Amino acid sequence: MRKFFGNKAFYKATLAIALPIMAQQFVTSFVNLIDNIMIGSVGSLALTSVTVANRVYLIFNSTMFGICGAAGIFIAQYYGAKNKEKCQKILNINLVCGFLVAALFVFALLIVPRQLMEIFSSQPVVIEESLKYLQYAVLTYVPFAFSFSIMMALRAVGINKIQLLVGVITVATNTTLNYMLIFGHFGFPVLGVQGAAIATAIARFVEMFIYMVILLRKKHMFHFSIHGLLHLDMSLICSMVRKAIPLTVNEILYSLGLTMIFLSYMRCDESLISGISVVDTVMQIAYIVFGGLSSAISILIGNRLGANEIEEAKTNSYRLLTFGVMIGIVMGTTLIFVAPVIASFYNVEDIIKQTIVSLLSIKSILLPIYVYNVCIFFTLRAGGDTFSTMLMDSGFLWCAGVLLSTLLSVFLDIPLVMLYAIVESCDLLKLFVATYFFKKGRWAKNMTISHEVVY
């Protein structure tokens, strides 16, 4: 049993790392839920339009997650090896890459916005409303890339509390501005979805400004340097690129896979898509455990690997896996009971409310399985086994979820809820794939020794 359960000191260390991140994500996710309810109160058209417009942002976010994930692998292990100079150089590379990716997405959204929206919806009224939202939402990409790169770097070395403060300020700004701009309070005009986009853009710039101040003050290990951004370490770039490519490709393929599944849901019943938007937002609250566990894994496993304490890293992996599943069971049970209450908050048709309850119940039942698979994903990533993460993550999604959803939605007249249940249940099979790669043990290696990179 000692293999799966740690002592008091272990859980104290885990919670010290995870709780600030979970608190930050809870605040963010809870406010996102409130924002979602605000947009939903305008009507199901507004909710559907924002959902469609944000599909491009989800792909961008996944790309950034892959790049920052690769940087986080090296930062965590170099921090464990007590090489802070290399940690800073990795952050510099990450900031430059993040800016270039954000600029590419902004360029695409400015040049062909309508064509991009037509990929996700065939209804002209939805497309027009989505374009109104995108006019201002496009301004969020660059500041988010900057902030996310710094946030993930701080998380990789266990500096988590400052992010909670930044998160609270950001979401407070976003929520207040949403209230004023969506509904036209305090003398502001009623802007609807455009108000939501403007509020998000302003909040993202506030967030970026705060992180810039943090770096300039040089009190949290990292600092901002124009010279460092212009003179990048080429040897580190090569090492990082080897990890970033499979991670980023995985994230892009995964987000594209989710987009394909989303299109399958649209084929089933486009009128219920707003229900999926609600469920995705609610589940962000449940997924706060992912953020906390990813940070704990990065430090308790990644740092140990960097310090060449391989056996301790393996022991920590089993204990974190068990801990995560237990939290998943508690959160899943809670969500089942509160699902009807959440649905009642939305000003939508009764059929959409029923759909919300059904989809939330499916997600809640499978939440412990999601947590298990995610813990293994982050464990493999912490050790640099990025090829295995790609196979078990995006590879499995395309071979199972995308294939099934496409075939069933094209050739059968299947209800949306039933298709949703089938696609989500694929994670039960993914559990066995994840376990195989975990037990294979290719992740349990130190990448800081002589700049060696694991393949």
Salt bridges, closest charged atoms under 4 A:
GLU85 OE2 - LYS89 NZ 3.44
GLU128 OE2 - ARG114 NH1 2.76
GLU129 OE1 - LYS132 NZ 3.72
GLU207 OE1 - ARG204 NH1 2.93
ASP233 OD2 - LYS89 NZ 3.53
GLU309 OE1 - ARG304 NE 2.52
GLU311 OE2 - LYS314 NZ 3.81
ASP393 OD1 - LYS430 NZ 3.04
GLU424 OE1 - LYS363 NZ 3.20
